[in-house]
Amino acid sequence: MNAKTGGLAAWSIRHPVGVSMIALAVIVLGMFTLSRLAIDLLPHIIYPEIRVRVVDSGVPTSVMEDKITRQLEEQLAITEDAISVQSNTSRGSSSVDLAFNYGKDIDIALRDASSRLDRAKRFLPDSISPPTIYKLDPAQIPVMEFVISSPLRTSTELRRWVDDSFSKWFLNLPGVAAAEVGGGVLREIQIIPDQQRLAGIGLDYQDVIKALQTSNSDEPIGRLQMSSHEITGRISGRFTSIEEIKQLPIAQNAGNTVYLSDVAQVIDSSEDERILVRADGVSGIKLSIQKQPTANTTAVVAVVKERLAWLDSQHILPADVSVVLVADQSIYILQSLQNASLAAISGALLAMAVVYLFLGNLRRTLIIGSAIPIAIMFTCVLMGLGGLTLNIMTLGGLALGIGMLVDNTIVMLENIYRHQCNHEKPEDAATLSATQAATEVNGAIIAATSTNLSAVLPFLFIGGLTGLLFRELIVTISAAIFASMIIALTLVPAYASRVTSVSTTRLRGWVDGGINHLQNFYATFIGFLLKFRWIVVGLFVTGLVLSLPVFMSGKQIFLPPLDDGRVRVVVSADVGISLNEMDKKTQRIESLFAQQAETETVFTLVGGSVFGRSQRETPSRSTIVVQLKPLSERFVSSGEWIGRMNKLIVQQQLAGFNVRMSQRGIRGIRTNRGDDDISLRLQGNDLTELKLQADNIADKMRTIPGLTNVTHSGEDEQFEISIKLDRKRAALLGLNLQDLTRAAQIALQGQVISDYLEGDKSYDIRLRLSQATITSPQDLESIILFPATGSSPPVYLGTVASIELLETPAVIKRDNQMRIIELSATLQEGTTLGEALVSLAALREQVRLPEGYTLYDGGSQKALEEQQQLTDILMLLAMFLVFVVMAIQYESLLNPLIIILSVPFAAIGVALGINTLGLPLSMPVWLGMIMLVGIVVNNAILLVEYIEIERRQYADMAKAIVEAARLRLRPILMTTLSTVVGMLPLAVGWGDGAEMLQPLAIAVVWGLSFSMLVSLLLVPIMYHLLHSLRKSAH
């Protein structure tokens, strides 16, 4: 054979130094790229959704819906390409979500929605805070959350220090986007008028408001032109002290000046504290650190921790201030990546052990050992060029790829080794036979790589959450497969050709002896099976048919849960409970959690929720987030911990309180609007009827086995004071609805009428009545609307209006501009989403609703159905493309047909694995099966190619099949076992973060293991059968 032929492999054998230098360059570039890759838990996902949020503190839910939410929906719904508009309205808060199809340029959508929002602002009340609009980017989830507390400072003082000083220390750090402060109370100047004194001198609230607003401003007066320069001027009318506010003249009475302090108290105070924040039982202020979208999560956390340590070491952090870390994304990320890296390294070592076992030669084994890190570095270079991050998907792809990337190298090495063993002079064989051996398997390696890539690459073209989540995994695996082909065609022949001796160790003798016996037995057995071809085919087909029910069962989930130790606890109480009473009960539950050995931190919000700087008040609700210790430090899963806590909560006998616990979902991943596993929506117009029907449906859902924490959004109610104006009587007295509204607002929450500047800070000036004078709805009747004039007595609110107390929903949800109630539930351990959805589908068939009311899925069922449709399409597309690649390679249809017909039988192994281990069907399992399409054909390609070679020497087809099968047994065993063993650490699923890719690895390991039997037994039979049929047909 001419040594100048043989393509890339032959060139590599002739240029070992050049190959080594290229390999060294790849290692250096790979390490450089690896050090610069951003680190995160998951790939960067941006949902095609936009949110608009409006805050108008204290405004009742029904008023927020009517005056704000409806106006926003009407304008935003016509945003170009918007497919749905959903809203959530509560007291003082309205948020509207716009959804678009995946693939929509979200930046263009944001610009369009912003212009719609500008139009909507014309219809919104003047009292609202400026609306905010933003993309629903999981990167906005805080990477760190602190609770800052102090026993010596009031809530106002602590909030001011955190706002003005502490939070500012983190804003200039690299990668930090925001340091948002929540909780506590802000300073404000309160003016508390004495109604009787005001009325006694003929004044009302409007007089006080006018006096303050016209006396507290700096006004420009122009400029003074002088000969050589000019000077600008202003009227200095701003208040400079609280005393100056008190001494503000507001009227003249009987020749005497009436000052503000004569008719009102002026107090340097704070706003009402409506939401309480605690960490481990200590009240404080919440500080959330957000990273920039492309920033490295672990790097951001590291610099924040460094800055915090520096503040402490420099004594900038006051001695009385305590900072408690209640959330840190980097801990779980680093643990997950460490475990994925360990799985990759373990897999590589195990794969090398298998190679050594078969070759019995350390030098040849080290060739494989050197190929693995070079392939990994090559993959890292491609990851850097592709803009990928280092996350559990890409590291999992490397761990999976290690098992696969030794395939090609083993095929090349084993063939060179076999040729060297058969050569008369082994010392010459290293160089003389290497080119021939390499050329012999070039086609098989390229074909195997092409089929592997053709099976998984279609996944890159799909959209939706599945595509966003798994695209980087597929890219990484594809890069590893490509790297393995390049290394198998270059590095392996270059180094293997330099091994000048054939090992004769005792281990090699044992292994070779065992393999020889196995080869002879296998050849005899194949010869025997060829006599019973139809029976063998029938047995395999029967096994495939019996495995199908496993894939059609209801035991399906979208993604396996990740146990990061976060448990969310929602405590809800009967309507009308005071914040103080809610806090007492919440503290009892907190202390119970804190006593558990597995608990690390307990973070609590009482009376509502805090999102950055915005807050949503819900007095009858508390939220507790319990962070458990890492899995390595506890002996129970989060689900088991929740089960134990539920029993302890029952023993607390919390009458009137409902405690719901659930494991937090994967950060940044959601398949429905809420945090729960199951979501149904009931749509209709009347809130009373909606609640009645929702109560009935929720009761039915509670009877479904496997569902827990069944609740609906209409359960949370609140008392609302309804004041109805007697329009006729008010008109006779010269009053209108605006007068009534202003007086009621001042009596209850007060009205911000001006501001007070101190330095560069602005504080609200609020006019309100003393809270001691308004302790019940009936007290509102005594509010003076109009002072006495002459012989006419003062006009009280009770004179022109009636007051009643109503129960109203705390939250009003809307879907496509229609009111809904959302029913939700979480799954108990052992219950899959598919099983629950089957039960819910039956329930929906049974429910009879009034006309105009509809019950439909909240997103979970749609996500599962789309997953099933997607995987079916991808599976068929993968098989089709693999067949096309092989047909091109062979310039024939029969042999590719033989190979592709062996693929479905790998499903038998997957079914056995799922049944044995009790795994639900999830997206990673389906992805593993799609990957198997490209993997399992490798052995079949190798075997069929050698059968064709042997048929050139043997006229008898059966004899050629037996000889080819005997020769290919060793490489088939080596490649399959090395791949399977290389993936075992990932399939075992040790440590944090392993849950996501463990099902994928299990599917590949079991499927590939069984496909080895298919390749060794069924493929030779199918070859003989189909070629015999073709011969008979001709």
Order of alpha helices (4+ residues) and beta strands (2+ residues): alpha-alpha-beta-alpha-alpha-beta-beta-alpha-beta-beta-alpha-beta-beta-alpha-alpha-beta-beta-alpha-beta-beta-alpha-beta-beta-beta-beta-alpha-beta-alpha-alpha-alpha-alpha-alpha-alpha-alpha-alpha-alpha-beta-alpha-beta-beta-alpha-beta-beta-alpha-beta-beta-alpha-alpha-beta-beta-beta-beta-alpha-beta-beta-beta-alpha-beta-alpha-alpha-alpha-alpha-alpha-alpha-alpha
